[in-house]
């Protein structure tokens, strides 16, 4: 608190010398808020420590023991106050919604890639660049994904497949890798065979876990394509005639 008070007085001195520029004024406002609000935020820390100490010394099974609930309440309030204190130190609560919008817009504009620049991108290693472009062109369509899913459980493609049991790792090891061997386009990625040798740059990237059910992954992809908020509505339809009906609802 003494440090914040010192910062407040220095900022006030700068205002007097510099003639109240906007940046100095904002520094003064922040220093004033730190000076005034710091005690209010920090006072909950000794209260939480004291309640925890009383809780340790109390009998846990005593019928009149209420220190546990007081300790939990004090700890909860302390965490809220500390989070609010961090926001105050960061100064983010002083930024208006319009300013945040402009900052985000500027960041996204910097991150957007120029098509011509991406086409001429290189690391200087020809083999490395070739492999990166090869990996980047292994996209598949939703139609191709559903056609592959329909093959699971049939002869020659993981005949024992159980949608409620087998994970993505199981499908990779027992279906995708075996089918990628000796295909018409050589020993390579199954995505190449699924797209009949065409290079497809994906429009969306799907993050997933190999430990989850593969049927859940497929349902999530189809749900996104249909604009459905959750995959649970799609999961029961990934079998029998419902799968064909589901394909008719998709637009490629």
N, C-alpha and C positions, 0 to 999 in steps of 0.2 A: 504494500500500500504506500509506503514511503517513496519507493521508486516511481510509482505512478504519480504521486503528488509532485515529485521533482520534475517529471516529464511534463506535467500540466503547467507548471510555472515557467519552464523553458519555452514551451509552445506559446504561452501568453506573451513572453518576451519577444519571440520571433514575430508575432502578430504586430506588436508595437513598432518594431524596426522595419518590417517589410510592408507595412501598410495594408494588412489583412488580405493577402492573396488567398485564392480559393483553397489551395493545397494546405496552407498553414491553418486556415480555418477548420478544415476537416480534421487535421491533426489535433487541434485544440478540442474539438468536440469529442474525439475518441479518447483523449487523455482525461477529459472531464468525466466521461462515462466510466472509464476504468477506475478513476479515483473514487467515484461515488458508489459504484456497484460492487467493487471488489469485496468490501467487508460483508455485504449482504450475501454474496455467493460463497465466500470462504468460511463464514461462520458455521455453516452446516457440517464442515469436516470435524471439528472437535465434538460437536453434538453426536455425530455418527460414531466416533471413536468412543465417547463416553457411554453411549447406549450399548455398544458391543461389549465394552468392559463389564457393564452391569449384567448383561446377558450371560457372560461367561461365569459370573459369580452366583447367578441365581440357580435355583433348583428347577430342572427342566420339567419334572412331573408334578410340581406343586400346583394346586388348583388356582391359586391367586397370582401365578406367575404371568405377568403381562409384558415383561421386558423384551421377550422375543419379538412380539409384534411391533413394539416401539422401535426396536433395533432395525427391523426390516423396513419400517416406514422411514426412519432417519436415513438409512442407506439409499433408499429409493430417491428420496428428495435430494440427497447429496449428489447422486449420479446425474439427476436432471440439472441441478445447479452447475455442476462441473461442465456438462455438455453446453449449457447456455454460456458459461464463462469462456469456453473454447471458441464459440461463435463470436463472442464479443471481442476476443483477442484477434481473431482473424479479420474482423471488420466486414464480414460478408453480409451482416444484417444491416449495414449502412448502404448497401448497393440496391438501387431500385430495380423493379422488375424489368423496366425498359432497358436499363444498363446491362442486366444479366442477359437479356435477349440479344443485345448487340454483341456482347462478349462471346456468347455461344455461336452466333452467326459468323463472327470473325474466325473462331476456331475451326468450325466446320469448313469454312471457305479455304483455310490453310491446308486442311487435311484432304480436300478433294483433289483427285489426281487428274492431271491433264492427259488426255488420251495420247496425244503425240509424244509427250514425255515418257509415258509408260511404254510406248512402242519402241522407243530408242533406249530404254533402260538396260543397263548392263553392269555386271560386277567386275568385268575384266577377265573372267574365267569362262571360256566357251562351254565346257562340259557342265559347269554349274548352272549357267544361264539356260542351257538346253533342258536340263532336268527341272528347273523351276517352271519354265513355260509348259513342260509336259504335265507336271502336277497341277498347274493352274487350269489346264484344259480338260480335266477329267470330270466335268459336270455331267449329271444325268437329269432327265425329266421325271416328273411325277408319274407319267405313264410308264416309263421304263422301270421305275421303282416298283409300281404295282404289278407289272408283269413278272418281275423277279419274285416278288412276294407270293404270287399265285403259284409259282413253280415249287416253292418250298413244301415239303411233305409228299411230293410226287416221286415217281421212279427216277433215280439218277440225281436227285437234288435233295439231300438230307431228308430221307423218307420218314425218319422218326421225329420230324419237327413238331413241336408243341408250342403254339403261340403264347400260352400262359406260363411256360416254363423256360424256354430257351432264350438266352440273352443275345445281345449283338455279338459278343465275343464267340459264342457258340456258332452263330451263323457265319461269321468270318472264317473260322477254322474249318467248319464242316461243309460249307456251301460255296462261299465266295472264292476262297483260295483254290479248292479243287476245280471249280468251273473256269478259273482264269488260266488253268494250265492246258496247253494244247488246243487253244481256240483258233478260230479262223484268222485272227490277227496276231498270232504268235503268243508266246508266253508273256503276258503282261496284265495290266489292270483289267478287271472285269467291267469297269465303266466303259472302257474302249469297245468291248464286245457288245455291251448293252446299247450303245449308241451307234453300232455298226461302223466303227472305225472313225467316226467324225469327232473332231475336237469341239468340245462344248465348254465355253467359259460360263461358270455358274453365276446366276443372278442373286442367289442367297447362299449363305454359309450356315450349315446346321451344326450346332455344337451338341454333343451327346456323350453319354457314358456307355462304355462297352459292357458294363455290369447290369444295365437295365434290359428289360425284355425288348427284343427286336420289334415285336408287334407294336409296342408303345412308341418306338421311334417312327415307324411307318405311319401310325395314326397321327402323330404330332405333325409330320410333314404334310399329310393330306389335310389336316385341320387348318394348317396355315394357308394352304392353297385355296381352301374353300372359305376362308375368313371366319372359321369357327373358333371361339376363344379357348376351348379345352379339347384335348384329344380323347377324353372319355366318351364323347358323343360319337366319335368315329370308330373307336376300338371294336364295338360289337358288330360293326358292318364289314369287317375285314375277312369275311368268309362267305362261301356259297354265292347265291344269287345277289346278295346284298353288295358284294364286291363289284359285280358288274353294274349294279345300279349306282354305286358310288362313282364309278368311272364316268358314267353318263352325266353326272353333275359337274364334273371338272371341265375346265376349258384349257385347251392347249393351243 
